[in-house]
């Protein structure tokens, strides 16, 4: 068992309004989210982001190329 104090109004609002202050559901959500990210991020293989980047490019909203976006992400997170 642990106690966690997070002083973030947005996170507090999510806990109160979206999870209706249900600690068990909130913790389960965090666990599932972590497992999802951890499963995709094994050995720092970021290839799972390629489909999401391509989807953004195909939307026509972004003016950058796939390589330009990938380079920016790599610089920021690698």
PyMOL commands that set and color helices and strands:
alter all, ss='L'
color gray80, all
select helices_A, chain A and resi 9-18+23-40+42-44+48-58+66-77
alter helices_A, ss='H'
color red, helices_A
deselect
rebuild
show_as cartoon
